[in-house]
Amino acid sequence: MRGRLNTATASRVDNSSRQALKARLIELQSEKTKLTEVLQQSKDADPEFLAELVRDTKAAKEAANRWTVSTDVYAVILSSDDV
């Protein structure tokens, strides 16, 4: 496999059409990156995404409150003089 790759690489001619294709590839990759960023910004304003973010935030807050209440109860139990 490596031998065939080396042979193909060695026989490749770097002509002007190949260089133009390389330049076009770089240009298209740059455009794809920019469009991906625009898409991400649009996603941040998507109502479904925002609703999911609100649900996740509420769930995290409720979990934190459950944990905090549990530790407060245990602290009261452990600090009482009856124990």
N, C-alpha and C positions, 0 to 999 in steps of 0.2 A: 504494500500500500504506500509506504513512504517513498519507495523508488518511483512509482508512477506519479506521485505528487511532485517529486523533484524534477522528473522528466517534463511534466506539463509546465511547471514553473520556468524551467530553463528554456523551453521552446516558445514561450509566450513573447510576442513582439509588442513592445511598448510604443505604438504608433500614435498619431494624432487623434484618431478616432477613439482609441482606448483611453487616452488622456481626457478627451471630451466626455466620455462616459463616466470616468472617475469624478470629474468636476460636477457633472449632473447628479451623480449619486450623493455627493457631499451636499449639494444644494437641496436635494429632496429630503435628506436626513435632517437638515437644519429646519426646513419647513415643517416636517413632521413634529419635531420637538416644539416648535412654536405653536402649532395647532393643538398639540397635546396639552400645553399650558393653558391655552384659551378654553379648551374643553374642561379642564380641571376647574378653572374659574367659574365656568357656567354650572358645573356640578355643585359648586359651593352655594349657588343661589337656587338650586333645585328644591322645590317644596317638599318632595318626597325625602330627599336627603336631609333637609332641615328637620322634618318631622321625626325621622329616625334618630337624628342627633339629639333632639329633645327627649325622646323616649329613653335613649341610652343614658342620658344625663340624669333623668328622674330615677331610673333603676339604680344607678350608681349612688345617688344621694340617699335613696331608701336603704340600700345595703349598708352604707356608712352609718346611717341613723340607727339601724338595728344593732350594729356592732357596738356603737357608742352606748346605747341604752343598756345592752347586755353587760358591758363592762361597768357601767354606773351601778347597776343592780348588784353585781358581785362586789363592788367596792363597798357599798352600804352593808351588805351581808357580812363581809369580812371585818368591817370596822365596828360592828355592833359589839357591845360588851357581853352579850349573851354567848358568844362563840367561845 
